[in-house]
Every structure is written in C-alpha cells, then in structure tokens.
Amino acid sequence: MMLFRYILVLFVLHVWSAGCFAAEPMRLNVESAMVMNLADGKILFEQDPDKQIPPASLTKLMTLYLVFDALESGRLRPDEPVRVSRNAARMGGTRMHLKANDLVTVDDLIQGMAIASANDACVVIAEHFPVGLKGFVELMNLKARELGMQRTHFVNPNGLPAPGQTTTARDLLQLSAHYLARYPGSLRLHATRSFSYKDKKSENCNRLLGAFPGADGIKTGFVSASGYNISATAQRGNTRLLAVVLGARTSNIRAMETRKVLEAGFAMIDPALAAPNYKPASCPAPPLAASDAREPNLDVVAAGLQREVAITELDGQPKTPRWLARLKTRMRKTDALWEFCAPRSVFDPNCHKGYAIIRQGQIFYAVFPQL
C-alpha cells in the first residue's frame, strides 16, 4: 500500500511539473521582441518591449515614411533627380556606391533604402528636403512623437552608430504598424530580394523572404551596439502578423527567433495557420521577366497572389470588361488563373484586385481590371 502511494505521489508531481513547464512563457534568445496581430492590434507576445536599444537600419522605416508623405503631398516626384553631396558619398556601411555630384532619381533612392539598406541614399534624400539634413532628423523625431513613440530618439536618417540614437521594440512596432497601414504598397519594395543600381547589385538581408511562408517584409538592421534587429511581417490566409525582434547575437539567431515567434503567433490565432498544419497555396516560383508583361510589375503580383480562380467566376460578373476577353485569349488549357491584390505602384497607398496567368510555374501575364 505504501509503495502504491509513493508511486502515486511521484506521478502527481510529474504531471504538475510538466504542466508548469508547459505554462512557462516563451523566451527568445534576443534582447527584446513584440508581436502584433495587425487585424485588431492585439499584442500576442512581448519580451522586454521597453528596453532601449539602437535601432540600426530600422531607422530607415521612418526615413521612408517621411519620403512617402512627401510623394503623396506632391512635394517630391518619383522621377525627380537629386544631386549627391560629398557628405552623402562618404557614408559607410551598406551603400548604393553613389559618387559626389551624381544625379539619382527619388525612385532609385527609395529602392536603395528599402531593399539594399543604402546609408548614402538616406543622406541624399534627407539633404534634398528644404529643411536640410538636420531639419530632416527633426522631422523624424516629430513624426515619432506623433506616432506615440515615447522612448525613441533619432540622430541621423540611416541608423549608423550615433550617441543618443535609441528606440524600443514597442516603439518600432508602432512605427512599423503605422507605416504598413499608411503605405501598404511599400511591401512591394520590402518583398524584393535584390536591387541593382548601375553595375552594383545588393541583396535584401531579410532571410525570411522566400523561406518563411507568408513573409513579405519589412526591414533588417545591424550595428555592433544593438546586434541584429528586424521588423518582419507575414500573412497567412487573412491573418497578418507583425514582429519586432531586437538584439540577436547573429543573423542566424535573428532569423530563427523571428520564425519561432511568428509561428507561435499564428498558432495562437488559429492552429491551422501554423506549422506543421499550415499548407500554403501552391504559389508559383518567382516570375521571370516577360516581354509580354503588363502593369503591374510581376514582382508586385507574386507578392500579392491570393487564390486560384476559375474563368467561370469571372464570367459571372454583370459586365464582362474588355480585359477579361483579352485575358482569355492569352490562356491555354494548362494555364492557371490567380487572383492577386497589389498596389498599382509603390506610391499607391491602396491594394487593387487583379488577375494573373500562371504558365509553367511562372507569371506570364497580369492585369488590373479596369472597372
């Protein structure tokens, strides 16, 4: 009888300890982190969210925000030429390799900042504002206050090391969420894996792109004082999550911990959205450049693919637009028709529904319906 009681006590202790272990909150191997469900703003995870840390190149999200504001208001044009100063040309770290007195368009500078994380591009565009470089940084801090970023202070537009330049995971989550809500078309840039300017090609450092199902942005960063940082977003089904992970010791840890916390977030909302249950739609391989392509850019379409549709669904529309008849003539029996939602350009704050023909795993033709 005593032996039975002893075994029973051990069993109860084992179950209790296992339950306590399972209930322990997840801890990431980083300095701080937060995850938000963008649908309702609910915080799904946080770890030392108010710990101050240098933002590194996540600073460029604020710079891009101000540039898009200027474009929307007409104070800048995408094709506007900007002259490179000697100060901008001297910037270190990741660069577009701009030379003093070069002329570069606003559009190229935006791509350089968003995709290549070019430090020289940030200074060029900041100096081009009427308020100059110093005034631009003041605008960054004013915007930070406007967005509720209470523990953030910017010193430069690119995130290179500077005394007093600090932020928190909570503040960067605020910035990223506002940025994506205001300019969802920016994901076309942030989902692009490489950028070439003249004869220089730069790779996007976001290793989740193409590796983590649903990942399509937004920005990575690194300086020695902070470690490896990332603000990342991913969408599965109708659920989009946003994660900020700061202070990883290596880029591998940054990618691994960000994947871990995003998977946990999807699992909290719906287990069907998390691995191993989640089965992404059989999206085609990244498209090749096609001479037959129409607007929008096929990279934009690839990032916005949502579901495969049947021609009969389109035929059911009250008025069959001309583009549908043209689309049908392009299709073969083996082609698949996919619906996408994407901006008409990076400067378009809205996403518009369109349709794309997938041929042999590549996007052959894409069009926005002109309704």
VOPAGU-2260 file (C-alpha; in pm, 1 decimal, decimal comma):
REM VOPAGU-2260
SITE   aa  ch    i         X         Y         Z
SITE  MET   A    0       0,0       0,0       0,0
SITE  MET   A    1     280,9     240,6      88,0
SITE  LEU   A    2     454,2     160,8    -240,5
SITE  PHE   A    3     134,8     241,5    -429,1
SITE  ARG   A    4     102,0     577,4    -250,4
SITE  TYR   A    5     467,1     658,3    -323,1
SITE  ILE   A    6     420,6     585,5    -692,9
SITE  LEU   A    7     100,3     792,1    -698,6
SITE  VAL   A    8     274,9    1092,2    -538,5
SITE  LEU   A    9     558,8    1069,7    -791,2
SITE  PHE   A   10     307,6    1055,5   -1075,6
SITE  VAL   A   11     118,4    1362,5    -947,8
SITE  LEU   A   12     443,2    1556,3    -904,3
SITE  HIS   A   13     549,3    1462,3   -1257,5
SITE  VAL   A   14     219,6    1578,6   -1407,7
SITE  TRP   A   15     227,0    1902,0   -1204,4
SITE  SER   A   16     584,1    1984,8   -1302,9
SITE  ALA   A   17     517,4    1907,5   -1668,7
SITE  GLY   A   18     215,5    2134,5   -1660,2
SITE  CYS   A   19     414,2    2414,5   -1500,8
SITE  PHE   A   20     688,7    2379,1   -1760,5
SITE  ALA   A   21     439,6    2391,3   -2046,0
SITE  ALA   A   22     284,7    2703,1   -1895,8
SITE  GLU   A   23     615,8    2888,3   -1882,6
SITE  PRO   A   24     617,0    3181,0   -2127,6
SITE  MET   A   25     836,9    3153,9   -2432,5
SITE  ARG   A   26    1171,6    3330,0   -2402,2
SITE  LEU   A   27    1362,2    3430,1   -2715,0
SITE  ASN   A   28    1739,0    3442,6   -2741,8
SITE  VAL   A   29    1729,4    3817,0   -2814,0
SITE  GLU   A   30    1722,4    4141,3   -2614,4
SITE  SER   A   31    1360,3    4236,5   -2679,5
SITE  ALA   A   32    1064,8    4147,1   -2900,6
SITE  MET   A   33     695,8    4206,5   -2966,5
SITE  VAL   A   34     433,9    4051,5   -3195,2
SITE  MET   A   35     106,7    4210,8   -3302,2
SITE  ASN   A   36    -196,8    4085,4   -3492,4
SITE  LEU   A   37    -245,8    4370,4   -3739,3
SITE  ALA   A   38    -614,3    4286,4   -3783,7
SITE  ASP   A   39    -709,0    4402,2   -3434,8
SITE  GLY   A   40    -388,7    4545,1   -3286,2
SITE  LYS   A   41    -373,3    4272,5   -3021,7
SITE  ILE   A   42     -28,7    4205,3   -2874,6
SITE  LEU   A   43      41,9    3833,3   -2892,8
SITE  PHE   A   44     390,1    3831,5   -2739,5
SITE  GLU   A   45     628,0    4066,9   -2566,0
SITE  GLN   A   46     971,9    4034,9   -2412,3
SITE  ASP   A   47    1135,6    4339,1   -2253,0
SITE  PRO   A   48     947,4    4560,5   -2501,3
SITE  ASP   A   49    1059,5    4889,4   -2343,6
SITE  LYS   A   50    1430,4    4812,4   -2324,3
SITE  GLN   A   51    1615,8    5085,9   -2511,4
SITE  ILE   A   52    1845,3    4975,9   -2789,6
SITE  PRO   A   53    1995,3    5138,9   -3102,4
SITE  PRO   A   54    1754,7    5092,2   -3395,9
SITE  ALA   A   55    2029,3    5038,8   -3658,6
SITE  SER   A   56    1881,7    5033,8   -4010,8
SITE  LEU   A   57    1525,0    5004,6   -3884,7
SITE  THR   A   58    1570,6    5382,9   -3867,9
SITE  LYS   A   59    1516,5    5378,6   -4244,1
SITE  LEU   A   60    1149,9    5294,3   -4191,3
SITE  MET   A   61    1099,7    5643,8   -4052,8
SITE  THR   A   62    1301,6    5795,5   -4336,2
SITE  LEU   A   63    1089,7    5609,7   -4591,0
SITE  TYR   A   64     772,2    5715,4   -4409,6
SITE  LEU   A   65     863,8    6083,2   -4449,0
SITE  VAL   A   66     962,8    6033,9   -4813,3
SITE  PHE   A   67     629,6    5866,5   -4894,7
SITE  ASP   A   68     448,9    6150,8   -4716,1
SITE  ALA   A   69     632,7    6397,9   -4939,0
SITE  LEU   A   70     549,8    6198,6   -5251,6
SITE  GLU   A   71     183,5    6178,3   -5161,0
SITE  SER   A   72     162,1    6552,4   -5098,6
SITE  GLY   A   73     339,0    6631,6   -5426,3
SITE  ARG   A   74     648,2    6778,6   -5261,2
SITE  LEU   A   75     855,3    6504,5   -5429,9
SITE  ARG   A   76     821,8    6320,3   -5760,4
SITE  PRO   A   77     943,8    5963,6   -5823,3
SITE  ASP   A   78    1140,5    6074,6   -6129,7
SITE  GLU   A   79    1283,4    6383,4   -5960,6
SITE  PRO   A   80    1664,2    6399,6   -5994,4
SITE  VAL   A   81    1863,6    6453,3   -5675,4
SITE  ARG   A   82    2229,2    6553,2   -5662,2
SITE  VAL   A   83    2464,0    6358,0   -5436,2
SITE  SER   A   84    2670,3    6563,5   -5192,0
SITE  ARG   A   85    3021,7    6482,2   -5080,6
SITE  ASN   A   86    2888,0    6418,1   -4732,5
SITE  ALA   A   87    2641,6    6156,9   -4861,2
SITE  ALA   A   88    2903,0    5992,7   -5082,8
SITE  ARG   A   89    3128,1    5939,9   -4779,3
SITE  MET   A   90    2872,8    5724,8   -4592,5
SITE  GLY   A   91    2999,2    5382,6   -4485,2
SITE  GLY   A   92    2823,6    5051,3   -4436,0
SITE  THR   A   93    2574,5    4927,0   -4693,1
SITE  ARG   A   94    2558,1    5169,1   -4985,3
SITE  MET   A   95    2445,1    5234,7   -5340,4
SITE  HIS   A   96    2803,8    5347,8   -5406,2
SITE  LEU   A   97    2688,5    5693,2   -5508,0
SITE  LYS   A   98    2954,0    5946,2   -5605,1
SITE  ALA   A   99    2962,0    6316,7   -5530,5
SITE  ASN   A  100    2772,6    6521,9   -5791,2
SITE  ASP   A  101    2591,8    6214,1   -5928,4
SITE  LEU   A  102    2226,9    6266,3   -6017,6
SITE  VAL   A  103    1995,3    5992,1   -5893,3
SITE  THR   A  104    1615,3    5975,1   -5902,6
SITE  VAL   A  105    1395,4    5969,1   -5594,5
SITE  ASP   A  106    1263,6    5630,2   -5710,8
SITE  ASP   A  107    1613,1    5479,6   -5716,9
SITE  LEU   A  108    1689,6    5625,1   -5374,5
SITE  ILE   A  109    1372,7    5468,7   -5232,3
SITE  GLN   A  110    1466,0    5127,7   -5370,0
SITE  GLY   A  111    1817,5    5167,8   -5238,9
SITE  MET   A  112    1689,7    5242,4   -4889,5
SITE  ALA   A  113    1415,9    4978,6   -4874,9
SITE  ILE   A  114    1589,9    4688,2   -5046,7
SITE  ALA   A  115    1964,9    4749,0   -5022,6
SITE  SER   A  116    1950,3    4943,2   -4692,0
SITE  ALA   A  117    2174,0    5206,2   -4850,3
SITE  ASN   A  118    2309,8    5455,2   -4598,2
SITE  ASP   A  119    2423,0    5701,4   -4864,5
SITE  ALA   A  120    2073,6    5708,5   -5019,0
SITE  CYS   A  121    1922,9    5812,9   -4684,4
SITE  VAL   A  122    2153,0    6111,3   -4653,0
SITE  VAL   A  123    2098,6    6213,7   -5016,3
SITE  ILE   A  124    1720,6    6223,5   -4979,1
SITE  ALA   A  125    1735,0    6391,4   -4636,7
SITE  GLU   A  126    1963,5    6665,7   -4768,9
SITE  HIS   A  127    1724,9    6716,4   -5061,7
SITE  PHE   A  128    1440,3    6820,0   -4830,9
SITE  PRO   A  129    1413,1    7200,4   -4798,4
SITE  VAL   A  130    1493,1    7176,2   -4425,5
SITE  GLY   A  131    1823,7    7001,8   -4495,2
SITE  LEU   A  132    1976,5    6705,9   -4312,7
SITE  LYS   A  133    1945,4    6847,7   -3960,5
SITE  GLY   A  134    1589,1    6959,4   -4021,8
SITE  PHE   A  135    1500,1    6620,6   -4166,9
SITE  VAL   A  136    1613,6    6448,9   -3846,8
SITE  GLU   A  137    1396,7    6692,5   -3650,6
SITE  LEU   A  138    1102,5    6589,5   -3871,3
SITE  MET   A  139    1179,3    6225,6   -3791,1
SITE  ASN   A  140    1156,4    6294,7   -3419,4
SITE  LEU   A  141     838,1    6497,8   -3460,0
SITE  LYS   A  142     681,7    6209,0   -3651,9
SITE  ALA   A  143     794,9    5969,3   -3379,5
SITE  ARG   A  144     610,7    6176,6   -3117,9
SITE  GLU   A  145     304,7    6191,6   -3343,6
SITE  LEU   A  146     302,0    5812,0   -3367,3
SITE  GLY   A  147     336,5    5768,0   -2991,8
SITE  MET   A  148     699,2    5653,3   -2995,5
SITE  GLN   A  149     779,4    5778,3   -2645,4
SITE  ARG   A  150    1122,8    5618,0   -2598,5
SITE  THR   A  151    1275,5    5681,5   -2940,1
SITE  HIS   A  152    1523,7    5946,4   -3047,8
SITE  PHE   A  153    1676,4    5971,3   -3394,9
SITE  VAL   A  154    2010,7    6136,0   -3464,6
SITE  ASN   A  155    2054,1    6051,1   -3834,4
SITE  PRO   A  156    1836,5    5919,2   -4119,7
SITE  ASN   A  157    2012,5    5585,9   -4177,8
SITE  GLY   A  158    2074,3    5428,0   -3836,2
SITE  LEU   A  159    2454,4    5438,0   -3842,8
SITE  PRO   A  160    2600,3    5447,0   -3489,3
SITE  ALA   A  161    2539,4    5778,9   -3315,2
SITE  PRO   A  162    2531,5    5872,8   -2945,6
SITE  GLY   A  163    2176,9    5906,8   -2817,3
SITE  GLN   A  164    2008,4    5724,0   -3104,2
SITE  THR   A  165    1781,8    5473,0   -2930,3
SITE  THR   A  166    1444,1    5304,8   -2959,3
SITE  THR   A  167    1244,7    5012,6   -2819,0
SITE  ALA   A  168    1062,9    4713,6   -2960,7
SITE  ARG   A  169     732,1    4874,7   -2861,1
SITE  ASP   A  170     812,0    5196,4   -3044,8
SITE  LEU   A  171     932,8    5017,1   -3357,6
SITE  LEU   A  172     618,2    4805,5   -3356,3
SITE  GLN   A  173     417,4    5129,5   -3351,5
SITE  LEU   A  174     620,2    5275,0   -3636,2
SITE  SER   A  175     600,7    4959,7   -3846,8
SITE  ALA   A  176     225,9    4917,2   -3795,4
SITE  HIS   A  177     151,1    5279,7   -3887,3
SITE  TYR   A  178     385,7    5263,3   -4186,2
SITE  LEU   A  179     222,6    4949,6   -4328,0
SITE  ALA   A  180    -128,5    5081,6   -4265,2
SITE  ARG   A  181     -49,4    5412,9   -4433,4
SITE  TYR   A  182     156,9    5274,8   -4722,0
SITE  PRO   A  183      70,8    4906,4   -4779,6
SITE  GLY   A  184     215,2    4935,9   -5129,0
SITE  SER   A  185     559,9    4965,1   -4971,4
SITE  LEU   A  186     557,4    4587,0   -4924,2
SITE  ARG   A  187     626,2    4557,9   -5295,2
SITE  LEU   A  188     966,3    4707,7   -5221,7
SITE  HIS   A  189    1034,6    4528,1   -4896,8
SITE  ALA   A  190     949,7    4189,5   -5050,0
SITE  THR   A  191    1202,4    4240,3   -5331,2
SITE  ARG   A  192    1514,4    4032,5   -5275,8
SITE  SER   A  193    1772,3    4231,6   -5468,4
SITE  PHE   A  194    1833,3    4574,3   -5619,3
SITE  SER   A  195    2077,5    4680,7   -5889,2
SITE  TYR   A  196    2193,7    5033,7   -5945,9
SITE  LYS   A  197    2423,1    5081,1   -6241,5
SITE  ASP   A  198    2662,7    4784,8   -6215,3
SITE  LYS   A  199    2620,5    4726,5   -5840,3
SITE  LYS   A  200    2381,4    4459,2   -5712,1
SITE  SER   A  201    2272,4    4446,8   -5349,4
SITE  GLU   A  202    2077,8    4171,3   -5171,4
SITE  ASN   A  203    1793,5    4216,2   -4927,3
SITE  CYS   A  204    1916,0    4095,2   -4585,7
SITE  ASN   A  205    1570,7    3971,9   -4477,6
SITE  ARG   A  206    1629,8    3596,0   -4477,8
SITE  LEU   A  207    1263,1    3521,2   -4411,3
SITE  LEU   A  208    1174,6    3616,8   -4768,6
SITE  GLY   A  209    1116,7    3300,2   -4967,8
SITE  ALA   A  210    1197,7    3085,2   -4662,1
SITE  PHE   A  211     914,7    3155,2   -4418,5
SITE  PRO   A  212     567,9    3101,8   -4569,3
SITE  GLY   A  213     383,0    3431,2   -4591,7
SITE  ALA   A  214     679,4    3659,7   -4515,1
SITE  ASP   A  215     687,9    3970,8   -4734,2
SITE  GLY   A  216     878,3    4240,8   -4543,1
SITE  ILE   A  217     982,7    4469,2   -4392,1
SITE  LYS   A  218    1335,1    4571,8   -4268,6
SITE  THR   A  219    1650,2    4439,4   -4104,1
SITE  GLY   A  220    1933,6    4622,1   -3931,7
SITE  PHE   A  221    2264,9    4574,9   -3754,2
SITE  VAL   A  222    2512,6    4780,7   -3558,2
SITE  SER   A  223    2754,9    4643,9   -3300,3
SITE  ALA   A  224    2584,8    4824,1   -3013,5
SITE  SER   A  225    2247,0    4662,2   -3078,4
SITE  GLY   A  226    2316,0    4335,2   -3254,8
SITE  TYR   A  227    2086,4    4208,2   -3528,9
SITE  ASN   A  228    1740,9    4367,8   -3548,5
SITE  ILE   A  229    1435,2    4305,9   -3763,8
SITE  SER   A  230    1082,4    4427,1   -3813,2
SITE  ALA   A  231     908,1    4147,0   -4000,2
SITE  THR   A  232     558,9    4082,9   -4130,5
SITE  ALA   A  233     392,6    3772,2   -4268,4
SITE  GLN   A  234      43,6    3694,0   -4390,4
SITE  ARG   A  235    -127,7    3355,5   -4390,5
SITE  GLY   A  236    -485,4    3340,7   -4507,9
SITE  ASN   A  237    -648,0    3661,8   -4387,8
SITE  THR   A  238    -416,9    3693,8   -4087,7
SITE  ARG   A  239    -120,4    3930,2   -4096,7
SITE  LEU   A  240     126,6    3943,2   -3808,6
SITE  LEU   A  241     396,4    4197,1   -3735,0
SITE  ALA   A  242     702,1    4110,4   -3526,6
SITE  VAL   A  243     986,4    4326,5   -3399,3
SITE  VAL   A  244    1291,7    4136,9   -3275,9
SITE  LEU   A  245    1590,7    4330,6   -3145,2
SITE  GLY   A  246    1936,8    4240,4   -3024,3
SITE  ALA   A  247    2010,7    3897,4   -3168,0
SITE  ARG   A  248    2377,4    3798,9   -3149,6
SITE  THR   A  249    2391,5    3671,5   -3508,8
SITE  SER   A  250    2183,4    3698,3   -3823,6
SITE  ASN   A  251    2104,7    3326,2   -3795,2
SITE  ILE   A  252    1964,6    3373,3   -3444,7
SITE  ARG   A  253    1763,7    3672,8   -3566,0
SITE  ALA   A  254    1602,8    3468,1   -3842,6
SITE  MET   A  255    1546,0    3162,9   -3622,4
SITE  GLU   A  256    1389,9    3353,6   -3330,8
SITE  THR   A  257    1171,5    3562,2   -3561,7
SITE  ARG   A  258    1041,5    3248,2   -3731,2
SITE  LYS   A  259     975,9    3093,6   -3390,4
SITE  VAL   A  260     775,5    3385,1   -3255,1
SITE  LEU   A  261     575,7    3432,3   -3576,0
SITE  GLU   A  262     484,5    3062,0   -3583,6
SITE  ALA   A  263     375,0    3087,8   -3220,7
SITE  GLY   A  264     164,3    3390,5   -3306,8
SITE  PHE   A  265     -12,9    3217,0   -3593,3
SITE  ALA   A  266     -73,0    2914,3   -3369,5
SITE  MET   A  267    -237,4    3134,7   -3105,7
SITE  ILE   A  268    -482,7    3273,5   -3360,4
SITE  ASP   A  269    -555,7    2951,2   -3547,5
SITE  PRO   A  270    -355,1    2624,9   -3523,4
SITE  ALA   A  271    -434,0    2566,4   -3891,2
SITE  LEU   A  272    -215,2    2867,7   -3976,2
SITE  ALA   A  273      94,2    2731,2   -3800,9
SITE  ALA   A  274     341,4    2459,2   -3896,1
SITE  PRO   A  275     303,9    2169,5   -3946,2
SITE  ASN   A  276     -67,6    2221,9   -4011,4
SITE  TYR   A  277     -34,5    2522,3   -4240,6
SITE  LYS   A  278     -34,9    2433,0   -4608,4
SITE  PRO   A  279      32,9    2741,3   -4819,0
SITE  ALA   A  280    -128,9    2760,9   -5158,9
SITE  SER   A  281      94,2    2629,5   -5433,5
SITE  CYS   A  282     222,1    2968,2   -5533,3
SITE  PRO   A  283     435,6    2975,6   -5847,2
SITE  ALA   A  284     807,9    3024,8   -5843,9
SITE  PRO   A  285     933,6    3383,5   -5859,3
SITE  PRO   A  286     845,5    3511,0   -6205,8
SITE  LEU   A  287    1091,3    3568,2   -6484,8
SITE  ALA   A  288    1085,0    3895,3   -6671,1
SITE  ALA   A  289     833,2    3854,6   -6950,3
SITE  SER   A  290     822,5    4072,4   -7258,1
SITE  ASP   A  291     450,5    4007,4   -7258,0
SITE  ALA   A  292     403,3    4151,5   -6908,2
SITE  ARG   A  293     175,6    4445,2   -6846,1
SITE  GLU   A  294     140,8    4664,3   -6542,0
SITE  PRO   A  295     165,3    4591,1   -6256,0
SITE  ASN   A  296     521,7    4471,8   -6216,0
SITE  LEU   A  297     525,4    4093,0   -6194,3
SITE  ASP   A  298     716,7    4104,8   -5866,0
SITE  VAL   A  299     425,5    4300,2   -5723,6
SITE  VAL   A  300     184,6    4033,8   -5844,1
SITE  ALA   A  301     392,4    3749,6   -5697,1
SITE  ALA   A  302     382,5    3912,8   -5354,4
SITE  GLY   A  303       6,0    3959,6   -5373,8
SITE  LEU   A  304    -112,9    3619,7   -5500,2
SITE  GLN   A  305    -413,0    3501,8   -5301,1
SITE  ARG   A  306    -610,4    3220,4   -5462,4
SITE  GLU   A  307    -664,5    3032,4   -5783,3
SITE  VAL   A  308    -987,6    3123,4   -5959,0
SITE  ALA   A  309   -1194,3    2978,7   -6241,1
SITE  ILE   A  310   -1285,1    3164,7   -6555,8
SITE  THR   A  311   -1647,7    3088,1   -6474,6
SITE  GLU   A  312   -1618,9    3307,2   -6164,7
SITE  LEU   A  313   -1519,4    3599,8   -6381,6
SITE  ASP   A  314   -1788,3    3527,0   -6638,3
SITE  GLY   A  315   -2046,2    3572,0   -6366,9
SITE  GLN   A  316   -1979,8    3944,7   -6348,6
SITE  PRO   A  317   -2266,6    4167,6   -6464,8
SITE  LYS   A  318   -2043,8    4338,6   -6718,4
SITE  THR   A  319   -1756,9    4146,9   -6869,7
SITE  PRO   A  320   -1483,5    4408,5   -6918,2
SITE  ARG   A  321   -1260,3    4410,8   -7222,0
SITE  TRP   A  322    -961,0    4298,2   -7023,4
SITE  LEU   A  323   -1132,7    3965,5   -6948,6
SITE  ALA   A  324   -1175,1    3882,0   -7316,1
SITE  ARG   A  325    -810,2    3967,5   -7372,8
SITE  LEU   A  326    -709,1    3759,8   -7072,8
SITE  LYS   A  327    -894,2    3457,1   -7208,7
SITE  THR   A  328    -714,2    3477,5   -7540,5
SITE  ARG   A  329    -384,0    3452,0   -7355,6
SITE  MET   A  330    -472,8    3135,7   -7169,4
SITE  ARG   A  331    -401,7    2775,2   -7260,1
SITE  LYS   A  332    -568,3    2468,8   -7117,5
SITE  THR   A  333    -278,1    2404,9   -6881,5
SITE  ASP   A  334    -265,3    2763,9   -6750,4
SITE  ALA   A  335    -392,6    2860,4   -6406,4
SITE  LEU   A  336    -564,3    3188,1   -6328,6
SITE  TRP   A  337    -479,6    3350,3   -5993,4
SITE  GLU   A  338    -628,1    3645,8   -5813,4
SITE  PHE   A  339    -391,5    3899,8   -5661,9
SITE  CYS   A  340    -418,7    4216,8   -5458,8
SITE  ALA   A  341    -140,6    4467,3   -5512,9
SITE  PRO   A  342     -69,5    4838,6   -5549,5
SITE  ARG   A  343     -54,9    4980,3   -5899,6
SITE  SER   A  344     279,3    5128,5   -5796,8
SITE  VAL   A  345     486,1    5169,2   -5483,4
SITE  PHE   A  346     342,1    5517,7   -5444,7
SITE  ASP   A  347     -15,1    5388,4   -5442,6
SITE  PRO   A  348    -135,5    5357,3   -5080,5
SITE  ASN   A  349    -405,1    5105,4   -5174,6
SITE  CYS   A  350    -412,8    4748,9   -5300,0
SITE  HIS   A  351    -623,6    4666,7   -5604,2
SITE  LYS   A  352    -755,4    4331,2   -5716,2
SITE  GLY   A  353    -621,4    4186,6   -6038,6
SITE  TYR   A  354    -571,0    3855,5   -6215,1
SITE  ALA   A  355    -258,9    3675,5   -6333,6
SITE  ILE   A  356    -195,7    3385,6   -6567,9
SITE  ILE   A  357      44,6    3125,8   -6430,1
SITE  ARG   A  358     218,2    2925,5   -6700,4
SITE  GLN   A  359     464,1    2651,4   -6611,8
SITE  GLY   A  360     518,2    2791,2   -6265,8
SITE  GLN   A  361     580,4    3146,6   -6381,5
SITE  ILE   A  362     364,5    3455,6   -6408,3
SITE  PHE   A  363     308,4    3510,8   -6776,2
SITE  TYR   A  364      58,0    3792,1   -6779,3
SITE  ALA   A  365    -107,7    4011,7   -6516,5
SITE  VAL   A  366    -370,4    4281,4   -6533,5
SITE  PHE   A  367    -581,1    4504,4   -6312,5
SITE  PRO   A  368    -945,2    4504,2   -6420,6
SITE  GLN   A  369   -1043,2    4849,0   -6543,9
SITE  LEU   A  370   -1389,4    4861,2   -6388,7
